[in-house]
């Protein structure tokens, strides 16, 4: 049973600004309008080639929404929903039009608790079920904690998959490459390990690891050059935007621009040889989640900018990138930007974002577009 309080699904290609004259303006020339309302703790949204939406709800529901009708998709893997865990990200394969393959990340029940897992499956033609479900990856070891699962999945142009994994609340483990905590992993679409991963063949290091020393990266996206960017939760201060490098150590918990929630100092300071600096950091923490590097035509002035949703302060940060660094150029804050969990680019160049606070998905576009 789909647990909608109220369902109001609107096909996003419709001119919503015209249909809803009260649509809020994020800034001059930008309209924000609802696409779906009445969701129960939504976590991620994906747009399919036919304009349908896939939406995950953290308690384990995957919804297929098209032409105003919502269907709960059957065949979703079992999740351990609790704390920050549950059914998390959804991404359609680059070749979805041919394969109908999608990828899901979730907290998978394991011995000792749960861990971040990645599954692949084929969505049926009617959007009602998943077929050929298979687990491509699961983090090891399992943990009883309900925190810091990550967990975004993005597909690179070469078809490899990157999955972000948090430290699961076990800070030192983010520096221990014999486990997957606090890492970004890279695998092939069949679940195998790419031969050019940085630690393949190194004794005591898990070969899936691409980078490590992360606290809780909940946003990920590629820019036009194929560079991977992530947004990452710090502790009390020290939320980060990171330009991810192959084999790099991003320092947690040895270095950080934040402090422990108790107020105590973290690690050895803000820098150390051999550890990466963030491209940008937030202090105080804004609790970053979904990340988009915009490449569309609807907002040409935003091309190449990074958008990051804030769960704490209810806005979308727009950052301008320069070299390896970035600066926060704008905070898009409206009544709709309540706990922004995910943010993606639609095929027409508009921007869709998930508001957990409203249980809704909104569209940001030029008025009338």
Buried (B, 14 or more C-beta within 10 A) or exposed (E): EEEBEEBEBBBBEBEBBEEBEEBBEBEEEBBBBBBBBBBBBBBBBBBBEEBBBBBBBBBBBBBBBBEEEBBBBEBBBEBBBEBBBBBBBBBBBBEBEEBBBBBBBBBBBBEEBBBBBBBBBBBBEEBEBBEEBEBBBBBBBBBEBBBBBBBBBBBBEEEBBBBBBBBBBBBEBBBBBEBBBBBBBBBBBEBEBBEEBBBBEEEEBBBBBBBBBBBBBBBBBBBEEEBBBBBBBBBBBBBBBBBBBEEBBBBBBBBBBBBBEEEEEBBEEBEBEEBBBBBBBBEEBBBBBBBBBBBBEBBEEBBEBBBBBBBBBBBBBBBBBEEEBBEBEBBBBBEBBBBBBBBBBBEBBBBBBBBBBBBBBBBBBEBEB
